[in-house]
Amino acid sequence: MKYTKGGTFTTQEMSMLETLQELEDVVHIAKTICLGENDAAYKNLDGAELYITHLRKKIKIALEHVPENIQEQEFL
């Protein structure tokens, strides 16, 4: 984890990019249990993956403008 020192932590202590990675993992797992690529849920999960990629790019740009100490303090 980016801002935790091992041991136990809460989901609030995960950085935004770590949270997106967790979400992406959940979407990927859900896609593997869908009935196939023609399944409506699978198509919606494909869309979710695209949004996650888009958010990841925007977060990286935004974080360049937030001081490191604030990122750490707010678990960004």
Number of C-alpha atoms within 10 A of each C-alpha: 10 14 15 14 8 8 5 6 12 7 9 11 18 19 19 19 17 16 15 17 15 13 15 19 13 12 18 16 11 13 19 11 9 15 11 12 12 9 11 12 15 20 15 13 18 16 11 16 17 13 12 18 13 11 15 17 11 11 14 12 11 10 13 9 8 11 9 12 10 10 14 14 10 13 16 21
